[in-house]
Amino acid sequence: MPANCSPKERDSPMRALALHGGPKARTRPWPAAGPRFGREELKHLREALAQNTLFYTQGRKTRQLCARMARLCGVPCVVPCSSGSAAIHAAVKACGVGPGDEVITSPITDAGTILGVVYEGAIPVFADIDPAAYNITAGSIAQRITPRTRAVIVVHLAGCPADMEPIVALCRRRKLKLIEDCAQAWGARLNGRWVGSFGTFGCFSLNDFKQISCGDGGLVVTRDKALYRHAWLAADKCYDRLGGTRAMEFVAPNYRITELQSAVALAQLGKLPRIARRRHELGERLAAGLRRIPGVIPHHVPRGGYATYWFYLIQLVPAVLGVDVVTFAQAVQAEGIPVRKGYVDPVYLAYPYLQRRSAFNHSDWPFGAAHVVPPYRKGYCPNAETVIANCLFFPLNEWLSAREVDDTLAAIRKVSEHYRSRRPSGSDARKRCSC
């Protein structure tokens, strides 16, 4: 872009798209991710190694990590484990989920959300999402409840909190356990409370791709002291580390964390306030600009919500824009912005083992033993399918500046104005439809 190009000229709808040979909205290289780990992590790692033990109950780092997490999220009981998937599995097991039960969750999520459900012999049931907030709601959950429903797993997608108060009220009324999948929502809040503090359990991931990371790791938080013990057993082969015995009350996997993971996670927790604040600021700046562009819908955050945007989904309305989503995405990419079409397909369409109804070798269990298996096919959650078909994925992170956000808005505005200006008139559109 010429240095003397004015903002008005830069955003002119008459300027040719870069896709068609015109000047780019952004000519600078997109910034690379900055360093995530440094002196703080090395300090805690050296201290962990100096202990001469890396077992999580023998050293100090895991205890310090759990104590700091409890202070941050305002929930007294914390169970450490090896991953976010392990955290959810431990919570599912502690909630008493077993064969023949159903667990309601979001169709837009990761395999880790339903892994523990299927391992315990239960059936994942998917509630549709709010078309602007992308999270399941009390209303959509209520439509899926049956006499076999045991629990609900709410996914706070992309760091945006779900509207929890109606969901909490529904689960209490129907006597359902409530698990919050906060893997993508470190530091996100609703009415001043951390996500993860509303339900029976809150589950967090320290995977390398989350807002904070120790490579892999997970934390489960709860206020229920009895279920706290059960979740700890579920994450550590049913060894009762709290009571000092081998309980062996049930079969449980080995999901233990190590002192090395905890050392890095402890340092990362210290950086979380700054990371969360920066992602929130950039996401809100992007949302404010998107609201002024016709045919584009920003990610809706509920009243009282504080989002920490792990990424940002931008929903398009092709009928307003006059162009399909693939072409729109290609046009924005050509302007120098690293967006892409879509995020992940709804789980029930993406995972062959759900469609085959066979998750384990030589068996159709648990689906073959289920009273009713949900219709894992197109049309099951229409809002989710529409959103994924019509959204752009924007890789928001704390290393971006306001310039990257503003360039993104300029590119989307330019592409939007270009295609909207070329839509046929109402009469032409009617003629084209009748042909």
Contacts in CASP RR format, 6 or more apart in sequence:
PFRMAT RR
TARGET T0000
AUTHOR 0000-0000-0000
METHOD contacts of the structure
MODEL  1
MPANCSPKERDSPMRALALHGGPKARTRPWPAAGPRFGREELKHLREALA
QNTLFYTQGRKTRQLCARMARLCGVPCVVPCSSGSAAIHAAVKACGVGPG
DEVITSPITDAGTILGVVYEGAIPVFADIDPAAYNITAGSIAQRITPRTR
AVIVVHLAGCPADMEPIVALCRRRKLKLIEDCAQAWGARLNGRWVGSFGT
FGCFSLNDFKQISCGDGGLVVTRDKALYRHAWLAADKCYDRLGGTRAMEF
VAPNYRITELQSAVALAQLGKLPRIARRRHELGERLAAGLRRIPGVIPHH
VPRGGYATYWFYLIQLVPAVLGVDVVTFAQAVQAEGIPVRKGYVDPVYLA
YPYLQRRSAFNHSDWPFGAAHVVPPYRKGYCPNAETVIANCLFFPLNEWL
SAREVDDTLAAIRKVSEHYRSRRPSGSDARKRCSC
1 10 0 8 1.000
1 23 0 8 1.000
1 24 0 8 1.000
1 25 0 8 1.000
1 26 0 8 1.000
1 27 0 8 1.000
2 23 0 8 1.000
5 23 0 8 1.000
9 15 0 8 1.000
10 25 0 8 1.000
10 410 0 8 1.000
10 414 0 8 1.000
11 410 0 8 1.000
11 413 0 8 1.000
11 414 0 8 1.000
11 417 0 8 1.000
12 414 0 8 1.000
13 414 0 8 1.000
13 417 0 8 1.000
13 418 0 8 1.000
13 420 0 8 1.000
13 421 0 8 1.000
14 421 0 8 1.000
15 22 0 8 1.000
15 23 0 8 1.000
15 414 0 8 1.000
16 22 0 8 1.000
16 23 0 8 1.000
17 331 0 8 1.000
17 334 0 8 1.000
17 335 0 8 1.000
17 414 0 8 1.000
17 415 0 8 1.000
17 418 0 8 1.000
18 24 0 8 1.000
18 25 0 8 1.000
18 331 0 8 1.000
18 334 0 8 1.000
18 335 0 8 1.000
18 336 0 8 1.000
19 330 0 8 1.000
19 331 0 8 1.000
19 334 0 8 1.000
19 335 0 8 1.000
24 334 0 8 1.000
24 335 0 8 1.000
24 336 0 8 1.000
25 335 0 8 1.000
25 336 0 8 1.000
25 337 0 8 1.000
25 407 0 8 1.000
25 410 0 8 1.000
25 411 0 8 1.000
25 414 0 8 1.000
26 335 0 8 1.000
26 336 0 8 1.000
26 337 0 8 1.000
26 404 0 8 1.000
26 407 0 8 1.000
26 408 0 8 1.000
26 410 0 8 1.000
26 411 0 8 1.000
27 336 0 8 1.000
28 407 0 8 1.000
30 336 0 8 1.000
30 337 0 8 1.000
30 338 0 8 1.000
30 404 0 8 1.000
31 399 0 8 1.000
31 400 0 8 1.000
31 401 0 8 1.000
31 404 0 8 1.000
32 399 0 8 1.000
33 397 0 8 1.000
33 399 0 8 1.000
34 399 0 8 1.000
36 213 0 8 1.000
36 268 0 8 1.000
37 264 0 8 1.000
37 267 0 8 1.000
38 267 0 8 1.000
40 267 0 8 1.000
40 270 0 8 1.000
40 271 0 8 1.000
41 263 0 8 1.000
41 264 0 8 1.000
41 267 0 8 1.000
41 268 0 8 1.000
43 267 0 8 1.000
44 61 0 8 1.000
44 263 0 8 1.000
44 264 0 8 1.000
44 266 0 8 1.000
44 267 0 8 1.000
45 260 0 8 1.000
45 263 0 8 1.000
45 264 0 8 1.000
47 60 0 8 1.000
47 61 0 8 1.000
47 263 0 8 1.000
48 54 0 8 1.000
48 59 0 8 1.000
48 61 0 8 1.000
48 259 0 8 1.000
48 260 0 8 1.000
48 262 0 8 1.000
48 263 0 8 1.000
51 58 0 8 1.000
51 59 0 8 1.000
51 60 0 8 1.000
51 61 0 8 1.000
51 259 0 8 1.000
53 59 0 8 1.000
53 259 0 8 1.000
54 258 0 8 1.000
54 259 0 8 1.000
54 260 0 8 1.000
55 258 0 8 1.000
55 259 0 8 1.000
56 62 0 8 1.000
56 80 0 8 1.000
56 256 0 8 1.000
56 257 0 8 1.000
56 258 0 8 1.000
56 259 0 8 1.000
56 262 0 8 1.000
57 241 0 8 1.000
58 259 0 8 1.000
59 259 0 8 1.000
61 259 0 8 1.000
61 262 0 8 1.000
61 263 0 8 1.000
61 266 0 8 1.000
62 80 0 8 1.000
62 257 0 8 1.000
62 259 0 8 1.000
62 262 0 8 1.000
64 262 0 8 1.000
64 266 0 8 1.000
65 78 0 8 1.000
65 80 0 8 1.000
65 219 0 8 1.000
65 262 0 8 1.000
65 265 0 8 1.000
65 266 0 8 1.000
65 269 0 8 1.000
66 78 0 8 1.000
66 79 0 8 1.000
66 80 0 8 1.000
66 219 0 8 1.000
67 78 0 8 1.000
68 266 0 8 1.000
68 269 0 8 1.000
68 270 0 8 1.000
69 78 0 8 1.000
69 204 0 8 1.000
69 219 0 8 1.000
69 221 0 8 1.000
69 269 0 8 1.000
70 76 0 8 1.000
70 77 0 8 1.000
70 78 0 8 1.000
70 221 0 8 1.000
72 187 0 8 1.000
72 194 0 8 1.000
72 269 0 8 1.000
72 272 0 8 1.000
73 194 0 8 1.000
73 196 0 8 1.000
73 197 0 8 1.000
73 221 0 8 1.000
74 194 0 8 1.000
74 197 0 8 1.000
75 194 0 8 1.000
75 196 0 8 1.000
75 197 0 8 1.000
75 202 0 8 1.000
75 221 0 8 1.000
75 222 0 8 1.000
75 223 0 8 1.000
76 223 0 8 1.000
77 221 0 8 1.000
77 222 0 8 1.000
77 223 0 8 1.000
77 224 0 8 1.000
77 225 0 8 1.000
77 228 0 8 1.000
78 219 0 8 1.000
78 220 0 8 1.000
78 221 0 8 1.000
79 87 0 8 1.000
79 90 0 8 1.000
79 219 0 8 1.000
79 220 0 8 1.000
79 221 0 8 1.000
79 222 0 8 1.000
79 228 0 8 1.000
79 231 0 8 1.000
79 232 0 8 1.000
79 235 0 8 1.000
80 217 0 8 1.000
80 218 0 8 1.000
80 219 0 8 1.000
80 235 0 8 1.000
80 256 0 8 1.000
80 257 0 8 1.000
80 262 0 8 1.000
81 87 0 8 1.000
81 90 0 8 1.000
81 217 0 8 1.000
81 218 0 8 1.000
81 219 0 8 1.000
81 220 0 8 1.000
81 235 0 8 1.000
81 255 0 8 1.000
81 256 0 8 1.000
81 257 0 8 1.000
82 216 0 8 1.000
82 217 0 8 1.000
82 218 0 8 1.000
82 235 0 8 1.000
82 255 0 8 1.000
82 256 0 8 1.000
82 257 0 8 1.000
82 261 0 8 1.000
83 205 0 8 1.000
83 206 0 8 1.000
83 207 0 8 1.000
83 216 0 8 1.000
83 217 0 8 1.000
83 218 0 8 1.000
83 255 0 8 1.000
84 112 0 8 1.000
84 183 0 8 1.000
84 203 0 8 1.000
84 204 0 8 1.000
84 205 0 8 1.000
84 206 0 8 1.000
84 207 0 8 1.000
84 217 0 8 1.000
84 218 0 8 1.000
85 110 0 8 1.000
85 111 0 8 1.000
85 112 0 8 1.000
85 115 0 8 1.000
85 116 0 8 1.000
85 205 0 8 1.000
86 217 0 8 1.000
86 218 0 8 1.000
86 235 0 8 1.000
86 253 0 8 1.000
86 255 0 8 1.000
87 202 0 8 1.000
87 203 0 8 1.000
87 204 0 8 1.000
87 205 0 8 1.000
87 218 0 8 1.000
87 219 0 8 1.000
87 220 0 8 1.000
87 235 0 8 1.000
88 112 0 8 1.000
88 113 0 8 1.000
88 115 0 8 1.000
88 116 0 8 1.000
88 153 0 8 1.000
88 179 0 8 1.000
88 181 0 8 1.000
88 203 0 8 1.000
89 112 0 8 1.000
89 115 0 8 1.000
89 116 0 8 1.000
89 119 0 8 1.000
89 120 0 8 1.000
89 234 0 8 1.000
89 253 0 8 1.000
89 255 0 8 1.000
90 220 0 8 1.000
90 231 0 8 1.000
90 232 0 8 1.000
90 234 0 8 1.000
90 235 0 8 1.000
90 255 0 8 1.000
91 179 0 8 1.000
91 200 0 8 1.000
91 201 0 8 1.000
91 202 0 8 1.000
91 203 0 8 1.000
91 220 0 8 1.000
91 222 0 8 1.000
91 231 0 8 1.000
91 234 0 8 1.000
92 103 0 8 1.000
92 116 0 8 1.000
92 117 0 8 1.000
92 120 0 8 1.000
92 122 0 8 1.000
92 151 0 8 1.000
92 153 0 8 1.000
92 179 0 8 1.000
93 116 0 8 1.000
93 120 0 8 1.000
93 230 0 8 1.000
93 231 0 8 1.000
93 234 0 8 1.000
93 250 0 8 1.000
93 252 0 8 1.000
94 201 0 8 1.000
94 227 0 8 1.000
94 230 0 8 1.000
94 231 0 8 1.000
94 234 0 8 1.000
95 150 0 8 1.000
95 151 0 8 1.000
95 177 0 8 1.000
95 179 0 8 1.000
95 200 0 8 1.000
95 201 0 8 1.000
95 227 0 8 1.000
96 150 0 8 1.000
96 151 0 8 1.000
96 177 0 8 1.000
97 103 0 8 1.000
97 117 0 8 1.000
97 120 0 8 1.000
97 122 0 8 1.000
97 150 0 8 1.000
97 151 0 8 1.000
97 177 0 8 1.000
98 120 0 8 1.000
98 121 0 8 1.000
98 122 0 8 1.000
98 150 0 8 1.000
99 120 0 8 1.000
99 121 0 8 1.000
99 122 0 8 1.000
99 366 0 8 1.000
99 369 0 8 1.000
100 121 0 8 1.000
100 122 0 8 1.000
100 123 0 8 1.000
100 148 0 8 1.000
100 366 0 8 1.000
100 369 0 8 1.000
100 370 0 8 1.000
100 371 0 8 1.000
101 120 0 8 1.000
101 121 0 8 1.000
101 122 0 8 1.000
101 123 0 8 1.000
101 148 0 8 1.000
101 149 0 8 1.000
101 150 0 8 1.000
101 151 0 8 1.000
102 122 0 8 1.000
102 123 0 8 1.000
102 124 0 8 1.000
102 125 0 8 1.000
102 146 0 8 1.000
102 148 0 8 1.000
102 149 0 8 1.000
102 150 0 8 1.000
103 114 0 8 1.000
103 117 0 8 1.000
103 122 0 8 1.000
103 123 0 8 1.000
103 124 0 8 1.000
103 125 0 8 1.000
103 149 0 8 1.000
103 150 0 8 1.000
103 151 0 8 1.000
103 152 0 8 1.000
103 153 0 8 1.000
104 125 0 8 1.000
104 126 0 8 1.000
104 127 0 8 1.000
104 136 0 8 1.000
104 141 0 8 1.000
104 144 0 8 1.000
104 145 0 8 1.000
104 149 0 8 1.000
104 151 0 8 1.000
104 152 0 8 1.000
104 153 0 8 1.000
105 113 0 8 1.000
105 114 0 8 1.000
105 117 0 8 1.000
105 124 0 8 1.000
105 125 0 8 1.000
105 126 0 8 1.000
105 127 0 8 1.000
105 136 0 8 1.000
105 152 0 8 1.000
105 153 0 8 1.000
105 154 0 8 1.000
105 155 0 8 1.000
105 181 0 8 1.000
106 113 0 8 1.000
106 126 0 8 1.000
106 127 0 8 1.000
106 129 0 8 1.000
106 135 0 8 1.000
106 136 0 8 1.000
106 153 0 8 1.000
106 154 0 8 1.000
106 155 0 8 1.000
106 157 0 8 1.000
106 181 0 8 1.000
106 384 0 8 1.000
107 126 0 8 1.000
107 127 0 8 1.000
107 128 0 8 1.000
107 129 0 8 1.000
107 346 0 8 1.000
107 347 0 8 1.000
107 348 0 8 1.000
107 380 0 8 1.000
107 381 0 8 1.000
107 384 0 8 1.000
108 129 0 8 1.000
108 134 0 8 1.000
108 155 0 8 1.000
108 157 0 8 1.000
108 343 0 8 1.000
108 344 0 8 1.000
108 346 0 8 1.000
108 347 0 8 1.000
108 384 0 8 1.000
108 387 0 8 1.000
108 388 0 8 1.000
109 155 0 8 1.000
109 157 0 8 1.000
109 181 0 8 1.000
109 344 0 8 1.000
109 347 0 8 1.000
110 183 0 8 1.000
110 344 0 8 1.000
111 347 0 8 1.000
111 351 0 8 1.000
113 153 0 8 1.000
113 155 0 8 1.000
113 181 0 8 1.000
113 347 0 8 1.000
114 124 0 8 1.000
114 153 0 8 1.000
114 347 0 8 1.000
117 123 0 8 1.000
117 124 0 8 1.000
117 153 0 8 1.000
118 124 0 8 1.000
118 353 0 8 1.000
118 359 0 8 1.000
118 366 0 8 1.000
121 365 0 8 1.000
121 366 0 8 1.000
122 150 0 8 1.000
122 366 0 8 1.000
123 148 0 8 1.000
123 366 0 8 1.000
123 367 0 8 1.000
123 370 0 8 1.000
123 373 0 8 1.000
123 374 0 8 1.000
124 347 0 8 1.000
124 354 0 8 1.000
124 374 0 8 1.000
125 144 0 8 1.000
125 146 0 8 1.000
125 149 0 8 1.000
125 374 0 8 1.000
126 144 0 8 1.000
126 346 0 8 1.000
126 347 0 8 1.000
126 348 0 8 1.000
126 374 0 8 1.000
126 380 0 8 1.000
126 381 0 8 1.000
126 384 0 8 1.000
127 136 0 8 1.000
127 137 0 8 1.000
127 139 0 8 1.000
127 140 0 8 1.000
127 141 0 8 1.000
127 143 0 8 1.000
127 144 0 8 1.000
127 381 0 8 1.000
128 136 0 8 1.000
128 140 0 8 1.000
128 143 0 8 1.000
128 381 0 8 1.000
128 382 0 8 1.000
128 383 0 8 1.000
128 384 0 8 1.000
129 135 0 8 1.000
129 136 0 8 1.000
129 137 0 8 1.000
129 140 0 8 1.000
129 157 0 8 1.000
129 381 0 8 1.000
129 383 0 8 1.000
129 384 0 8 1.000
129 387 0 8 1.000
130 136 0 8 1.000
130 137 0 8 1.000
130 140 0 8 1.000
130 163 0 8 1.000
130 300 0 8 1.000
130 383 0 8 1.000
131 315 0 8 1.000
131 383 0 8 1.000
131 386 0 8 1.000
131 387 0 8 1.000
132 297 0 8 1.000
132 299 0 8 1.000
132 300 0 8 1.000
132 315 0 8 1.000
133 160 0 8 1.000
133 162 0 8 1.000
133 163 0 8 1.000
133 299 0 8 1.000
133 300 0 8 1.000
133 301 0 8 1.000
133 302 0 8 1.000
134 157 0 8 1.000
134 158 0 8 1.000
134 160 0 8 1.000
134 299 0 8 1.000
134 313 0 8 1.000
134 387 0 8 1.000
135 154 0 8 1.000
135 155 0 8 1.000
135 156 0 8 1.000
135 157 0 8 1.000
135 160 0 8 1.000
135 161 0 8 1.000
135 162 0 8 1.000
135 163 0 8 1.000
136 154 0 8 1.000
136 155 0 8 1.000
136 162 0 8 1.000
136 167 0 8 1.000
137 162 0 8 1.000
137 163 0 8 1.000
137 166 0 8 1.000
137 167 0 8 1.000
138 163 0 8 1.000
138 166 0 8 1.000
138 167 0 8 1.000
138 169 0 8 1.000
138 170 0 8 1.000
139 166 0 8 1.000
139 170 0 8 1.000
141 152 0 8 1.000
141 167 0 8 1.000
141 170 0 8 1.000
142 170 0 8 1.000
145 174 0 8 1.000
145 176 0 8 1.000
146 372 0 8 1.000
148 371 0 8 1.000
149 174 0 8 1.000
149 176 0 8 1.000
150 176 0 8 1.000
150 177 0 8 1.000
151 176 0 8 1.000
151 177 0 8 1.000
151 178 0 8 1.000
151 179 0 8 1.000
151 200 0 8 1.000
152 167 0 8 1.000
152 171 0 8 1.000
152 176 0 8 1.000
152 177 0 8 1.000
152 178 0 8 1.000
152 179 0 8 1.000
153 179 0 8 1.000
153 180 0 8 1.000
153 181 0 8 1.000
154 162 0 8 1.000
154 164 0 8 1.000
154 167 0 8 1.000
154 178 0 8 1.000
154 179 0 8 1.000
154 180 0 8 1.000
154 181 0 8 1.000
155 162 0 8 1.000
155 181 0 8 1.000
155 183 0 8 1.000
155 184 0 8 1.000
156 162 0 8 1.000
156 180 0 8 1.000
156 181 0 8 1.000
156 182 0 8 1.000
156 184 0 8 1.000
156 185 0 8 1.000
156 188 0 8 1.000
156 195 0 8 1.000
157 184 0 8 1.000
158 184 0 8 1.000
158 299 0 8 1.000
158 307 0 8 1.000
158 309 0 8 1.000
158 310 0 8 1.000
158 311 0 8 1.000
158 312 0 8 1.000
158 313 0 8 1.000
159 184 0 8 1.000
159 185 0 8 1.000
159 186 0 8 1.000
159 188 0 8 1.000
159 195 0 8 1.000
159 307 0 8 1.000
159 308 0 8 1.000
159 309 0 8 1.000
159 310 0 8 1.000
160 185 0 8 1.000
160 188 0 8 1.000
160 299 0 8 1.000
160 300 0 8 1.000
160 301 0 8 1.000
160 307 0 8 1.000
160 309 0 8 1.000
161 185 0 8 1.000
161 188 0 8 1.000
161 189 0 8 1.000
161 190 0 8 1.000
161 195 0 8 1.000
161 301 0 8 1.000
161 302 0 8 1.000
161 305 0 8 1.000
161 306 0 8 1.000
161 307 0 8 1.000
162 195 0 8 1.000
162 302 0 8 1.000
163 190 0 8 1.000
163 302 0 8 1.000
164 180 0 8 1.000
164 190 0 8 1.000
164 195 0 8 1.000
164 198 0 8 1.000
164 199 0 8 1.000
165 190 0 8 1.000
165 191 0 8 1.000
165 198 0 8 1.000
167 178 0 8 1.000
167 198 0 8 1.000
168 178 0 8 1.000
168 198 0 8 1.000
168 199 0 8 1.000
170 176 0 8 1.000
171 177 0 8 1.000
171 178 0 8 1.000
171 199 0 8 1.000
177 200 0 8 1.000
177 201 0 8 1.000
178 198 0 8 1.000
178 199 0 8 1.000
178 200 0 8 1.000
178 201 0 8 1.000
179 199 0 8 1.000
179 200 0 8 1.000
179 201 0 8 1.000
179 202 0 8 1.000
179 203 0 8 1.000
180 195 0 8 1.000
180 196 0 8 1.000
180 198 0 8 1.000
180 199 0 8 1.000
180 201 0 8 1.000
180 202 0 8 1.000
180 203 0 8 1.000
181 202 0 8 1.000
181 203 0 8 1.000
182 188 0 8 1.000
182 195 0 8 1.000
182 196 0 8 1.000
182 202 0 8 1.000
182 203 0 8 1.000
182 204 0 8 1.000
182 205 0 8 1.000
183 203 0 8 1.000
183 204 0 8 1.000
183 205 0 8 1.000
183 207 0 8 1.000
183 210 0 8 1.000
184 205 0 8 1.000
184 210 0 8 1.000
184 211 0 8 1.000
184 310 0 8 1.000
185 195 0 8 1.000
185 308 0 8 1.000
185 310 0 8 1.000
186 204 0 8 1.000
186 210 0 8 1.000
186 211 0 8 1.000
186 212 0 8 1.000
186 272 0 8 1.000
186 275 0 8 1.000
186 276 0 8 1.000
186 308 0 8 1.000
187 194 0 8 1.000
187 195 0 8 1.000
187 211 0 8 1.000
187 272 0 8 1.000
187 276 0 8 1.000
187 306 0 8 1.000
187 308 0 8 1.000
188 194 0 8 1.000
188 195 0 8 1.000
188 276 0 8 1.000
188 305 0 8 1.000
188 306 0 8 1.000
188 307 0 8 1.000
188 308 0 8 1.000
189 195 0 8 1.000
189 305 0 8 1.000
189 306 0 8 1.000
190 198 0 8 1.000
190 302 0 8 1.000
190 304 0 8 1.000
190 305 0 8 1.000
190 306 0 8 1.000
191 304 0 8 1.000
191 305 0 8 1.000
192 304 0 8 1.000
192 306 0 8 1.000
195 202 0 8 1.000
196 202 0 8 1.000
196 203 0 8 1.000
196 204 0 8 1.000
196 221 0 8 1.000
197 221 0 8 1.000
197 223 0 8 1.000
200 222 0 8 1.000
200 224 0 8 1.000
200 227 0 8 1.000
201 220 0 8 1.000
201 221 0 8 1.000
201 222 0 8 1.000
201 227 0 8 1.000
201 231 0 8 1.000
202 220 0 8 1.000
202 221 0 8 1.000
202 222 0 8 1.000
203 218 0 8 1.000
203 219 0 8 1.000
203 220 0 8 1.000
203 221 0 8 1.000
204 218 0 8 1.000
204 219 0 8 1.000
204 220 0 8 1.000
204 221 0 8 1.000
205 217 0 8 1.000
205 218 0 8 1.000
206 212 0 8 1.000
206 213 0 8 1.000
206 214 0 8 1.000
206 215 0 8 1.000
206 216 0 8 1.000
206 217 0 8 1.000
206 218 0 8 1.000
206 219 0 8 1.000
206 261 0 8 1.000
206 265 0 8 1.000
206 268 0 8 1.000
207 213 0 8 1.000
207 215 0 8 1.000
207 216 0 8 1.000
207 217 0 8 1.000
208 215 0 8 1.000
208 216 0 8 1.000
210 310 0 8 1.000
211 272 0 8 1.000
211 275 0 8 1.000
211 276 0 8 1.000
211 279 0 8 1.000
211 308 0 8 1.000
211 310 0 8 1.000
212 265 0 8 1.000
212 268 0 8 1.000
212 269 0 8 1.000
212 271 0 8 1.000
212 272 0 8 1.000
212 275 0 8 1.000
213 264 0 8 1.000
213 265 0 8 1.000
213 268 0 8 1.000
214 261 0 8 1.000
214 262 0 8 1.000
214 263 0 8 1.000
214 264 0 8 1.000
214 265 0 8 1.000
214 268 0 8 1.000
215 261 0 8 1.000
215 264 0 8 1.000
216 261 0 8 1.000
217 257 0 8 1.000
217 261 0 8 1.000
217 265 0 8 1.000
218 257 0 8 1.000
220 231 0 8 1.000
220 235 0 8 1.000
222 228 0 8 1.000
222 231 0 8 1.000
229 240 0 8 1.000
229 242 0 8 1.000
232 240 0 8 1.000
232 241 0 8 1.000
232 242 0 8 1.000
233 239 0 8 1.000
233 240 0 8 1.000
233 247 0 8 1.000
233 249 0 8 1.000
233 250 0 8 1.000
233 252 0 8 1.000
234 250 0 8 1.000
234 252 0 8 1.000
234 253 0 8 1.000
234 255 0 8 1.000
235 252 0 8 1.000
235 253 0 8 1.000
235 255 0 8 1.000
235 256 0 8 1.000
236 252 0 8 1.000
236 254 0 8 1.000
236 255 0 8 1.000
236 256 0 8 1.000
237 252 0 8 1.000
237 253 0 8 1.000
237 254 0 8 1.000
238 246 0 8 1.000
238 247 0 8 1.000
238 248 0 8 1.000
238 249 0 8 1.000
238 250 0 8 1.000
238 251 0 8 1.000
238 252 0 8 1.000
239 245 0 8 1.000
239 246 0 8 1.000
239 247 0 8 1.000
240 246 0 8 1.000
240 247 0 8 1.000
274 398 0 8 1.000
275 308 0 8 1.000
275 398 0 8 1.000
276 308 0 8 1.000
278 398 0 8 1.000
279 308 0 8 1.000
279 309 0 8 1.000
279 310 0 8 1.000
279 396 0 8 1.000
279 397 0 8 1.000
279 398 0 8 1.000
280 306 0 8 1.000
280 307 0 8 1.000
280 308 0 8 1.000
280 309 0 8 1.000
282 309 0 8 1.000
282 396 0 8 1.000
282 398 0 8 1.000
282 400 0 8 1.000
282 402 0 8 1.000
282 405 0 8 1.000
283 307 0 8 1.000
283 309 0 8 1.000
283 312 0 8 1.000
283 396 0 8 1.000
283 405 0 8 1.000
284 307 0 8 1.000
285 402 0 8 1.000
285 405 0 8 1.000
285 406 0 8 1.000
286 298 0 8 1.000
286 312 0 8 1.000
286 394 0 8 1.000
286 396 0 8 1.000
286 405 0 8 1.000
286 408 0 8 1.000
286 409 0 8 1.000
287 298 0 8 1.000
287 299 0 8 1.000
287 301 0 8 1.000
289 298 0 8 1.000
289 409 0 8 1.000
290 296 0 8 1.000
290 297 0 8 1.000
290 298 0 8 1.000
290 314 0 8 1.000
290 409 0 8 1.000
290 412 0 8 1.000
291 298 0 8 1.000
293 409 0 8 1.000
293 412 0 8 1.000
293 413 0 8 1.000
293 416 0 8 1.000
294 320 0 8 1.000
294 321 0 8 1.000
294 416 0 8 1.000
294 420 0 8 1.000
295 316 0 8 1.000
295 317 0 8 1.000
295 320 0 8 1.000
295 321 0 8 1.000
295 416 0 8 1.000
295 420 0 8 1.000
296 314 0 8 1.000
296 315 0 8 1.000
296 316 0 8 1.000
296 317 0 8 1.000
296 321 0 8 1.000
296 412 0 8 1.000
296 416 0 8 1.000
297 314 0 8 1.000
297 315 0 8 1.000
297 316 0 8 1.000
297 317 0 8 1.000
298 314 0 8 1.000
298 315 0 8 1.000
299 307 0 8 1.000
299 309 0 8 1.000
299 312 0 8 1.000
299 313 0 8 1.000
299 314 0 8 1.000
299 315 0 8 1.000
301 307 0 8 1.000
309 396 0 8 1.000
310 396 0 8 1.000
311 343 0 8 1.000
311 393 0 8 1.000
311 394 0 8 1.000
311 395 0 8 1.000
311 396 0 8 1.000
312 393 0 8 1.000
312 394 0 8 1.000
312 396 0 8 1.000
313 342 0 8 1.000
313 343 0 8 1.000
313 387 0 8 1.000
313 391 0 8 1.000
313 392 0 8 1.000
313 393 0 8 1.000
313 394 0 8 1.000
314 339 0 8 1.000
314 391 0 8 1.000
314 392 0 8 1.000
314 394 0 8 1.000
314 412 0 8 1.000
315 387 0 8 1.000
315 390 0 8 1.000
315 391 0 8 1.000
315 392 0 8 1.000
316 325 0 8 1.000
316 328 0 8 1.000
316 390 0 8 1.000
316 391 0 8 1.000
316 392 0 8 1.000
317 390 0 8 1.000
318 324 0 8 1.000
318 325 0 8 1.000
318 328 0 8 1.000
318 390 0 8 1.000
320 420 0 8 1.000
321 328 0 8 1.000
321 416 0 8 1.000
321 419 0 8 1.000
321 420 0 8 1.000
322 419 0 8 1.000
322 420 0 8 1.000
322 422 0 8 1.000
322 423 0 8 1.000
323 331 0 8 1.000
323 419 0 8 1.000
325 341 0 8 1.000
325 342 0 8 1.000
325 389 0 8 1.000
325 390 0 8 1.000
325 391 0 8 1.000
325 392 0 8 1.000
326 341 0 8 1.000
328 392 0 8 1.000
328 415 0 8 1.000
328 419 0 8 1.000
329 339 0 8 1.000
329 340 0 8 1.000
329 341 0 8 1.000
329 392 0 8 1.000
331 415 0 8 1.000
331 418 0 8 1.000
331 419 0 8 1.000
332 339 0 8 1.000
332 392 0 8 1.000
332 411 0 8 1.000
332 412 0 8 1.000
332 415 0 8 1.000
333 339 0 8 1.000
333 340 0 8 1.000
335 410 0 8 1.000
335 411 0 8 1.000
335 414 0 8 1.000
335 415 0 8 1.000
336 407 0 8 1.000
336 411 0 8 1.000
337 394 0 8 1.000
337 407 0 8 1.000
337 408 0 8 1.000
337 411 0 8 1.000
337 412 0 8 1.000
338 395 0 8 1.000
339 392 0 8 1.000
339 393 0 8 1.000
339 394 0 8 1.000
339 408 0 8 1.000
340 392 0 8 1.000
340 393 0 8 1.000
341 391 0 8 1.000
341 392 0 8 1.000
341 393 0 8 1.000
342 388 0 8 1.000
342 389 0 8 1.000
342 391 0 8 1.000
342 392 0 8 1.000
342 393 0 8 1.000
343 388 0 8 1.000
343 391 0 8 1.000
343 393 0 8 1.000
344 350 0 8 1.000
344 388 0 8 1.000
345 388 0 8 1.000
346 380 0 8 1.000
346 381 0 8 1.000
346 384 0 8 1.000
346 385 0 8 1.000
346 388 0 8 1.000
347 354 0 8 1.000
348 354 0 8 1.000
348 355 0 8 1.000
348 374 0 8 1.000
348 376 0 8 1.000
348 377 0 8 1.000
348 380 0 8 1.000
348 381 0 8 1.000
349 355 0 8 1.000
349 376 0 8 1.000
349 377 0 8 1.000
349 378 0 8 1.000
349 385 0 8 1.000
353 359 0 8 1.000
354 376 0 8 1.000
355 376 0 8 1.000
355 377 0 8 1.000
357 364 0 8 1.000
357 367 0 8 1.000
357 368 0 8 1.000
357 373 0 8 1.000
357 376 0 8 1.000
358 364 0 8 1.000
358 367 0 8 1.000
359 365 0 8 1.000
359 366 0 8 1.000
359 367 0 8 1.000
367 373 0 8 1.000
374 380 0 8 1.000
378 385 0 8 1.000
379 385 0 8 1.000
394 408 0 8 1.000
423 429 0 8 1.000
424 432 0 8 1.000
END
